Amino acid sequence: MHILIIGGTGGLGQALVRLFCDTQDVDQVTATYHRQPPELVHPKLNWVALDVTCEASIAALFVACPPLNYIVNTVGRLHTPNNTPEKTITKLDPDFFLDNIRTNTLPTLLIAKYARPALKAAQPCGFAVLSARVGSITDNRLGGWYSYRCSKAALNMAIKTLSIEWQRTLPNCAVVALHPGTVVSQLSAPFTGNTPPARQFTPEQSARWLADIILALKPQDTGKFIAFDGTEIDW
């Protein structure tokens, strides 16, 4: 079994890398990093540099790629040193909005554009992307966070649309969006103050739950938005 983790250096991404490397049924883990090669080493692990916002970099990743059983995209952006999620529309910054789309939405489409041959060679298989409950239109009861919500809602639409296409062209592949819960990491650290401690999870906790979901995916699961506890979320 060969698993590709896009974004293997983040808190949750690296937890998934470690977990899959220690999973008996997994033979190889390929993980990507952006700038600095990580110090984590394992006999099953191969690190590859990748810029998820660059189509040429993504295309190069899949040149002569061996069969992949699972692709997991963990890359995401919630804030920057200069921008935080908007509490009101008056705080909307066009550049920050587009940066959210470039990081949270577009990479998944580009990965899917070039990954299909590798997945087709390893059926059955899975294509899983980390989304967020705040990307659910039905579940939006608090408002705010325009850029992040819109980028994740667009990601959810991309996943749903891809699942419909691949039901015809890659029928043994499950395409899903995953909600990891509130994971204590650099991404979420400034925004967990109102979350009860019992609902804040370590990267290792969330990775364990998500890995169980990913490894149990079946073709009939395609097109679902699944939370860390296995429940389905309305789009």
Phi and psi in degrees as a GROMACS rama.xvg file:
@    title "Ramachandran Plot"
@    xaxis  label "Phi"
@    yaxis  label "Psi"
@TYPE xy
-119.863  124.648  HIS-2
-118.835  133.853  ILE-3
-108.603  122.667  LEU-4
-108.236  112.088  ILE-5
-85.3905  120.482  ILE-6
86.7572  56.0041  GLY-7
-83.8575  4.54596  GLY-8
-106.801  -10.1779  THR-9
-72.1674  173.673  GLY-10
-58.4664  -54.5273  GLY-11
-73.8437  -37.778  LEU-12
-59.9756  -45.6269  GLY-13
-69.5427  -33.5474  GLN-14
-63.3786  -39.1559  ALA-15
-67.1736  -39.5905  LEU-16
-59.0617  -49.7522  VAL-17
-60.7978  -43.5913  ARG-18
-64.7133  -47.1773  LEU-19
-67.2747  -34.0957  PHE-20
-62.5216  -31.3181  CYS-21
-93.8345  6.15636  ASP-22
-89.4901  125.726  THR-23
-58.906  -40.5648  GLN-24
-77.1005  -8.30393  ASP-25
-91.9328  123.742  VAL-26
-92.905  -32.2383  ASP-27
-147.953  138.49  GLN-28
-124.207  121.778  VAL-29
-105.976  128.978  THR-30
-130.222  146.838  ALA-31
-107.667  151.499  THR-32
-132.415  162.892  TYR-33
-92.8714  -57.618  HIS-34
-115.975  -62.245  ARG-35
-99.3792  126.383  GLN-36
-59.1304  128.966  PRO-37
-68.5651  160.057  PRO-38
-83.0346  -15.9836  GLU-39
-63.1599  125.984  LEU-40
-129.006  149.526  VAL-41
-161.961  145.013  HIS-42
-57.1342  -28.0694  PRO-43
-87.7612  -9.3424  LYS-44
-99.8289  134.204  LEU-45
-128.157  119.774  ASN-46
-91.1976  140.243  TRP-47
-136.303  133.778  VAL-48
-72.8065  140.322  ALA-49
-154.854  135.277  LEU-50
-105.955  105.636  ASP-51
-69.8847  -11.8755  VAL-52
-93.8962  1.47569  THR-53
-115.05  116.81  CYS-54
-61.6691  -40.0559  GLU-55
-61.9504  -37.75  ALA-56
-66.3992  -41.1803  SER-57
-67.3742  -43.0325  ILE-58
-59.5763  -41.3397  ALA-59
-64.5719  -32.1544  ALA-60
-60.7142  -33.5742  LEU-61
-100.137  6.48676  PHE-62
-68.2716  124.893  VAL-63
54.0051  34.2172  ALA-64
-73.9239  134.665  CYS-65
-69.1966  166.854  PRO-66
-55.3047  137.514  PRO-67
-117.04  129.149  LEU-68
-83.1554  -36.1817  ASN-69
-143.225  139.086  TYR-70
-118.012  130.462  ILE-71
-127.248  117.359  VAL-72
-100.034  114.187  ASN-73
-106.027  0.25531  THR-74
-69.3992  135.862  VAL-75
-163.361  157.98  GLY-76
-135.962  133.954  ARG-77
-118.035  -33.9721  LEU-78
-151.438  166.472  HIS-79
-131.149  174.105  THR-80
-58.5619  -25.0016  PRO-81
-108.72  -10.4463  ASN-82
-136.993  139.892  ASN-83
-126.279  164.807  THR-84
-54.5093  137.838  PRO-85
-77.0674  130.015  GLU-86
-85.9395  -18.2515  LYS-87
-147.777  154.188  THR-88
-62.432  -22.99  ILE-89
-67.7113  -15.6773  THR-90
-95.5439  2.65778  LYS-91
-63.9352  128.093  LEU-92
-115.58  118.719  ASP-93
-56.3317  -40.8069  PRO-94
-66.5925  -40.5289  ASP-95
-66.3103  -39.1914  PHE-96
-59.9438  -49.3042  PHE-97
-67.4061  -31.5213  LEU-98
-66.2424  -36.1854  ASP-99
-62.3272  -43.3459  ASN-100
-63.7875  -44.0131  ILE-101
-62.1454  -33.4514  ARG-102
-95.3799  -40.0973  THR-103
-93.6856  -20.3416  ASN-104
-116.925  -59.2885  THR-105
-58.6104  -41.5112  LEU-106
-55.0794  -39.7286  PRO-107
-62.068  -40.1862  THR-108
-64.6595  -41.2281  LEU-109
-69.6508  -38.1771  LEU-110
-60.9553  -46.5095  ILE-111
-62.4462  -35.4086  ALA-112
-57.8553  -36.9207  LYS-113
-107.488  -10.7446  TYR-114
-88.205  -16.6123  ALA-115
-54.7898  -43.7942  ARG-116
-60.0144  -39.1621  PRO-117
-67.9915  -37.4467  ALA-118
-72.026  -38.696  LEU-119
-61.4255  -30.7503  LYS-120
-78.9694  -6.10029  ALA-121
-127.868  25.8307  ALA-122
-64.9561  147.663  GLN-123
-71.0247  158.465  PRO-124
-153.205  176.62  CYS-125
-143.273  146.947  GLY-126
-127.344  106.295  PHE-127
-120.268  137.78  ALA-128
-130.03  136.273  VAL-129
-76.5428  117.538  LEU-130
-108.972  -148.796  SER-131
-159.804  146.81  ALA-132
-58.7048  -30.5203  ARG-133
-67.434  -10.1487  VAL-134
-83.5947  -6.6156  GLY-135
-77.8403  123.164  SER-136
-68.3924  -42.2858  ILE-137
-62.2332  -36.4542  THR-138
-86.9854  -1.92499  ASP-139
-77.3316  103.405  ASN-140
-118.301  -7.16467  ARG-141
-111.276  -19.904  LEU-142
71.3462  -167.316  GLY-143
72.199  -177.404  GLY-144
53.8625  46.7713  TRP-145
-54.7715  -51.6701  TYR-146
-64.7882  -46.2645  SER-147
-68.4096  -46.096  TYR-148
-58.7084  -46.8402  ARG-149
-64.0302  -39.9947  CYS-150
-67.5544  -36.4876  SER-151
-77.0401  -34.3679  LYS-152
-64.2798  -40.7724  ALA-153
-65.2501  -38.6514  ALA-154
-61.2127  -43.8549  LEU-155
-61.0246  -40.8794  ASN-156
-64.1198  -39.2848  MET-157
-61.1639  -44.4167  ALA-158
-64.5782  -45.0695  ILE-159
-61.8721  -43.543  LYS-160
-66.3257  -43.5147  THR-161
-62.3137  -38.799  LEU-162
-62.6667  -34.8993  SER-163
-69.3479  -44.8191  ILE-164
-63.2095  -45.8062  GLU-165
-75.2189  -14.6814  TRP-166
-61.9552  -28.7266  GLN-167
-88.3368  -41.4454  ARG-168
-101.309  -19.2169  THR-169
-141.468  64.8126  LEU-170
-65.5319  -16.9464  PRO-171
-97.6684  14.4179  ASN-172
-108.162  130.21  CYS-173
-93.8988  120.317  ALA-174
-107.751  116.887  VAL-175
-139.057  153.845  VAL-176
-102.404  141.391  ALA-177
-122.944  136.739  LEU-178
-104.272  115.778  HIS-179
-83.5419  -3.11358  PRO-180
83.7158  -174.178  GLY-181
-84.9736  102.224  THR-182
-98.6594  128.051  VAL-183
-73.0242  107.718  VAL-184
-154.862  178.463  SER-185
-61.1501  -33.8028  GLN-186
-65.691  -43.7109  LEU-187
-98.1102  -10.898  SER-188
-49.0065  -43.672  ALA-189
-74.0428  -4.77068  PRO-190
-126.861  19.0686  PHE-191
-100.785  5.8267  THR-192
-61.0925  -34.3369  GLY-193
-93.7983  3.22785  ASN-194
-93.258  125.061  THR-195
-55.996  142.491  PRO-196
-52.4413  -34.9395  PRO-197
-67.3002  -17.1697  ALA-198
-104.649  10.0708  ARG-199
-105.407  127.211  GLN-200
-116.509  147.258  PHE-201
-72.9022  157.404  THR-202
-55.5306  -35.8192  PRO-203
-67.3059  -39.591  GLU-204
-62.4286  -52.1764  GLN-205
-63.4005  -40.0554  SER-206
-61.057  -39.0557  ALA-207
-63.3927  -45.7843  ARG-208
-64.8276  -44.9824  TRP-209
-66.3175  -39.4979  LEU-210
-61.8278  -40.4026  ALA-211
-61.4373  -40.4964  ASP-212
-66.0332  -46.324  ILE-213
-61.792  -47.5017  ILE-214
-70.9959  -15.7626  LEU-215
-100.17  2.91064  ALA-216
-60.6058  141.265  LEU-217
-125.6  157.57  LYS-218
-52.4385  -33.7705  PRO-219
-71.2556  -8.66848  GLN-220
-83.9395  -8.21649  ASP-221
-59.2086  143.445  THR-222
84.6955  9.72419  GLY-223
-97.4856  155.061  LYS-224
-114.283  108.221  PHE-225
-116.387  131.376  ILE-226
-82.9687  165.883  ALA-227
-56.9814  -26.9546  PHE-228
-91.6861  8.01507  ASP-229
90.6138  -6.35614  GLY-230
-80.616  152.397  THR-231
-86.9971  143.535  GLU-232
-108.543  137.847  ILE-233
-66.3268  137.623  ASP-234
